[in-house]
Amino acid sequence: MAILSLENVSFSYDKHSNAVKDVSLSVEKGEYVAIIGHNGSGKSTLAKLFNGLVLPDKGSVIVDGFSTLNKKEVFEIRKRVGVVFQNPDNQLVASIVEDDVAFGPENLGIKREEIGQRIEFALSAVGMEKFRHSSPTRLSGGQKQRIAIAGVLALKPQILVLDESTAMLDPQGRKEVLEVIKKLNQDNGVTVITITHYMDEVVDADKVYVINDGKIALCGTPQEIFNQKEVIKGFGLELPLCAEIRDKLARQGVILPDGILTKERLAEELCALKRKS
């Protein structure tokens, strides 16, 4: 059974055009789902629809059996869906890391003893335990984003939505955040929905949705999606780096199998080719 589902959802910010048009999708508990699309395609609007920050003009958004259209159920939905946005500075509210992580649970009226346990859990989950008493202003971009994720995890959501959460980070910060996300999904069973324009962040997903002009244009596994190279490029998207390298090698006469999306697979195929030569 889907933990999150959208049925024929449309939404517009004004009367002239729809940001999201007749979108239906579902996310199973424990899945790692990626949503990709060019700028202005409607990706970030979906993130807001997932936890009721905006409400559909048409259709329904159901989270764990609760509807965003029911005002009495929105609180339950937001306990279940945590959203991490692009700029971590916009989500950090306290001068000390542990106070920032505690902010959400405190506003839910959770007992102090349990808040302490949640702080420990959340900081441990993102590998930031030793920064508990530090000031967020002294952290790197990647570390700040990990604290922002910890603040969401302290609410113990079932679904973690990351809306371009690595867009403002350098490569090292992006790597740190991606490792945390994968660990949360694989080790803690957190359902992850990542919205990104970095194609290399998509290759480990269970399922990928391609959004174009507010509609779902494609849905499938990363391999199924990126095997449609010309279609993907027609949507203004690039291939993952390893797929691009594979294609460049092919143009030089070095033929490797389709579906190479990771550096590990690329290395394996190159070594196998070398052994045959």
Secondary structure as the mmCIF struct_conf table of DSSP 4:
data_model
#
loop_
_struct_conf.conf_type_id
_struct_conf.id
_struct_conf.beg_label_comp_id
_struct_conf.beg_label_asym_id
_struct_conf.beg_label_seq_id
_struct_conf.end_label_comp_id
_struct_conf.end_label_asym_id
_struct_conf.end_label_seq_id
STRN STRN1 ALA A 2 PHE A 11
BEND BEND1 TYR A 13 HIS A 16
BEND BEND2 ALA A 19 ALA A 19
STRN STRN2 VAL A 20 GLU A 28
TURN_TY1_P TURN_TY1_P1 LYS A 29 GLY A 30
STRN STRN3 TYR A 32 ILE A 36
TURN_TY1_P TURN_TY1_P2 ASN A 39 GLY A 40
BEND BEND3 SER A 41 GLY A 42
HELX_RH_AL_P HELX_RH_AL_P1 LYS A 43 PHE A 50
TURN_TY1_P TURN_TY1_P3 ASN A 51 GLY A 52
BEND BEND4 LEU A 53 VAL A 54
BEND BEND5 ASP A 57 ASP A 57
STRN STRN4 LYS A 58 VAL A 63
TURN_TY1_P TURN_TY1_P4 ASP A 64 GLY A 65
STRN STRN5 PHE A 66 SER A 67
TURN_TY1_P TURN_TY1_P5 THR A 68 LEU A 69
HELX_RH_3T_P HELX_RH_3T_P1 LYS A 71 GLU A 73
HELX_RH_AL_P HELX_RH_AL_P2 VAL A 74 ARG A 80
STRN STRN6 VAL A 81 VAL A 84
BEND BEND6 GLN A 86 GLN A 86
HELX_RH_3T_P HELX_RH_3T_P2 PRO A 88 ASN A 90
TURN_TY1_P TURN_TY1_P6 GLN A 91 GLN A 91
BEND BEND7 ALA A 94 ILE A 96
HELX_RH_AL_P HELX_RH_AL_P3 VAL A 97 ASN A 107
TURN_TY1_P TURN_TY1_P7 LEU A 108 GLY A 109
HELX_RH_AL_P HELX_RH_AL_P4 ARG A 112 ALA A 125
TURN_TY1_P TURN_TY1_P8 VAL A 126 GLY A 127
HELX_RH_3T_P HELX_RH_3T_P3 GLU A 129 PHE A 131
TURN_TY1_P TURN_TY1_P9 ARG A 132 HIS A 133
BEND BEND8 SER A 134 SER A 134
HELX_RH_3T_P HELX_RH_3T_P4 PRO A 136 ARG A 138
BEND BEND9 LEU A 139 LEU A 139
HELX_RH_AL_P HELX_RH_AL_P5 GLY A 141 LEU A 153
TURN_TY1_P TURN_TY1_P10 ALA A 154 LEU A 155
BEND BEND10 GLN A 158 GLN A 158
STRN STRN7 ILE A 159 ASP A 163
BEND BEND11 GLU A 164 GLU A 164
TURN_TY1_P TURN_TY1_P11 SER A 165 MET A 168
BEND BEND12 LEU A 169 LEU A 169
HELX_RH_AL_P HELX_RH_AL_P6 PRO A 171 ASN A 188
STRN STRN8 THR A 191 THR A 196
BEND BEND13 HIS A 197 HIS A 197
HELX_RH_3T_P HELX_RH_3T_P5 MET A 199 GLU A 201
TURN_TY1_P TURN_TY1_P12 VAL A 202 ASP A 204
BEND BEND14 ASP A 206 ASP A 206
STRN STRN9 LYS A 207 ASN A 212
TURN_TY1_P TURN_TY1_P13 ASP A 213 GLY A 214
STRN STRN10 LYS A 215 GLY A 220
HELX_RH_AL_P HELX_RH_AL_P7 PRO A 222 PHE A 226
TURN_TY1_P TURN_TY1_P14 ASN A 227 ASN A 227
HELX_RH_AL_P HELX_RH_AL_P8 LYS A 229 GLY A 234
TURN_TY1_P TURN_TY1_P15 PHE A 235 GLY A 236
HELX_LH_PP_P HELX_LH_PP_P1 GLU A 238 PRO A 240
HELX_RH_AL_P HELX_RH_AL_P9 LEU A 241 ARG A 251
TURN_TY1_P TURN_TY1_P16 GLN A 252 GLY A 253
BEND BEND15 ASP A 258 ASP A 258
BEND BEND16 THR A 262 THR A 262
HELX_RH_AL_P HELX_RH_AL_P10 LYS A 263 LYS A 276
#
